[in-house]
Amino acid sequence: MTLALMAYLAASSNAFGIVATVSVVAVEPGVGIIHELEPGETATMIVIVRWDDPSAQFAGMRGDTIASGPMGDITNVGSALRDPGATQPFVRLGEPWAGSLVGTDIAIIPQTFTATPWPWTLSNEEMQFVHFDWTAPAVSSPTEVRFDFRAHPLAPSPRFFPNLGFVVNWVEADTTYVGTTLTILPAPASLGMVVCSLGLMARTRRGSERRPSSIAPSGGRR
Amino acid sequence: MRLALLLAAASACATPAAAIDLTFQIQGAANGSPIDQAYGDRVTSGVMGPFTYGVSQGFTPDAEVDYSVGPMSPATWTTGYGDLTDVLIDSATGFGFIEIVITADPGYWVLLHSFDMAARTNAFATDPIINAVIVKGGDGRDLFVQSGVSIARTTRSTFEFSTSPPRSGLLRIRVDSNNLGALSDAIAIDNITFSQAPIPPGACLPDFTSGSLPGQPGYGVPNGILNNDDFFYYLTLFGTNTGCSPNCPSPPDLTGVAFPGNPSYGVPNGVLNNDDFFYFLTKFAEGC
């Protein structure tokens, strides 16, 4: 088999059988993974890539982290893959737009050309691809916001450099995408107002229910 | 050869050979109707079925237009926005984002010449100020940014790029009026004039391809967008041609040495080695 054919097969199919998972998680420092947040509170959203072949080096991925639901504020976009000393154009973090982080596009120089690979690119158990802080908007009732990583149609899966020594090649992994949901709970003060309102309504209702009995003919209950 | 390239580049920068105007005249569209995603695609006539376009200098058979949805709800409206008629708005109340994406076929780029905007006349006492109007290229770079933009409520605000039209294989026109709160849907865009032109050979050295997976449309054809598809395409070329020296094709053979200043810098020498890869990285980092 010629090198050219090997390269074609590698690029056109996942000939090396790497299986990957791309997950979005919401993390609160000191707490861990969370699924609930109050308005004004901030969670760190992290896109994590895991893959099953510890000898493969992460090569790159492209896509958007889409938020579906009320629009929160996105700040502090970053990536563990951003090496301040490296050529920056290979790390496009993306930017907030309409409540989502769009246009993330990261590619890694293969180990073949670097004396030392970036450690994160070998961390197959939990490599942080991109992260950002997300601050929940005000809501009046518990509201869900869904976060999903959507790979670009032209580059539908994360790419890896298989452990093939000095052969420069890359493969796309068979990939599962797992999103997450955050429920925004109205702040306690709002909840208190809701509880008060409900209580008032209940009292009013009870009052209106009692009133007929109180004005019922005295002989109504015998 | 060099003269031919210069002439090709000059012709691409000159007045467009083909330009259309998205006027959002769509037969049967009622106020608030979701925009038909086919409107603006591959325009070859001033009237195509229910769609009408302004035609200033020709057509755009090699370009498509998309109107981003998701949280956005792009819709048409007839009147009430300044002196414009038939406009595009984001009908999602309290949201206020419009994104129009114009994509050229591989081998072409699109050029943006102008567009108009207006605010709903009866919604504001004075011209409102919106967050931003942005035009981005396919590689994510900002080609035009204006923040704190005043939008005319009785006439129109025109954005004109005739002297230096933004161009790319993909253009995103973004309007952010989210700061207007419940009135964020009271901002409209109209009369988007764009053209297409072939990408001159050698216009951008590291732009080698549209997609990086063999078999994809545009594989190996420049698309005026420098992104990681070009990186992975080059890696494939590099891997495929390993062992080709001393008769390597170009690309992937791009240079004799990777250090500027040497006479063989940027001159293919038939040998494929790390110098070619790092020369590619340098050009990629420089951008186009």
Interface residues (C-beta under 8 A of the other chain):
Chain A: L3 A4 A7 Y8 A10 A11 S12 A59 G60 R62 I66 A67 S68 M71 T87 Q88 P89 F90 R92 G94 E95 W97 A98 G99 S100 G103 D105 I106 A107 I109 P110 F113 L154 A155 R159 V167 V168 N169 W170 E172
Chain B: S68 G70 P71 M72 F95 F97 E99 G140 R174 N178 S210 G211 S212 L213 P214 G215 Q216 N227 N228 D229 F231 F232 L235 T236 F238 G239 T240 N241 T242 G243 N274 F277 F278 L281 F284 A285 G287
